[in-house]
Amino acid sequence: MEALGLYGFLLSRKQIEFSLEEIKNRSIDPLKSNLEILDELEQHHLIMKVSKALTWKVNRIKQV
């Protein structure tokens, strides 16, 4: 799953928080690849880690 595809999927859900387990269940990509994508999204402030238990929160971008 690419970064934009994953972010689009996360935005389409009603839940703001998600876990690595949820991503693993939806993606056919290897765990390492998913972690790299999550790291990339986090670097661009599109998601934010909320716990050490591999849980993140989606940061919604406001249009200007």
C-alpha positions in Angstrom: 0.0 0.0 0.0 1.5 3.4 -0.9 1.5 6.3 1.4 -1.2 8.3 -0.3 -3.4 5.3 -0.7 -3.1 4.5 3.0 -3.8 8.1 4.0 -6.8 8.1 1.8 -8.1 4.9 3.4 -7.5 6.3 6.9 -9.4 9.5 6.0 -12.4 7.6 4.6 -12.9 5.8 7.9 -15.1 7.2 10.7 -12.4 6.3 13.4 -9.6 8.8 13.9 -7.3 6.4 15.8 -5.9 3.2 14.3 -3.5 0.4 15.2 -0.8 -1.4 13.3 -2.9 -4.5 13.6 -5.7 -2.8 11.6 -3.2 -1.9 8.8 -1.8 -5.4 8.8 -5.3 -6.8 8.3 -6.0 -4.5 5.3 -2.7 -4.6 3.5 -0.9 -7.4 1.6 2.4 -5.5 2.0 5.1 -6.8 4.4 5.1 -5.4 7.9 8.4 -3.5 7.3 6.9 -1.8 4.3 3.8 -0.7 6.3 6.0 0.7 9.1 8.0 2.7 6.6 4.9 4.1 5.1 3.5 5.0 8.5 6.8 6.7 9.4 6.6 8.7 6.1 3.1 9.8 7.0 4.2 10.7 10.5 7.2 12.8 9.1 4.8 14.8 7.0 2.5 15.3 10.0 -0.4 13.5 8.4 -0.6 11.0 11.3 0.6 11.2 14.9 1.7 8.3 17.2 -0.4 8.4 20.3 1.1 5.5 22.2 4.0 3.1 22.3 1.5 0.3 21.6 1.7 1.2 17.9 -1.4 3.3 17.8 -1.7 6.4 15.6 -4.2 9.3 15.1 -5.1 10.8 11.7 -4.4 14.5 11.4 -6.9 15.9 9.1 -5.7 18.6 6.7 -7.9 21.7 6.5 -8.3 23.3 3.2 -7.5 27.0 2.8 
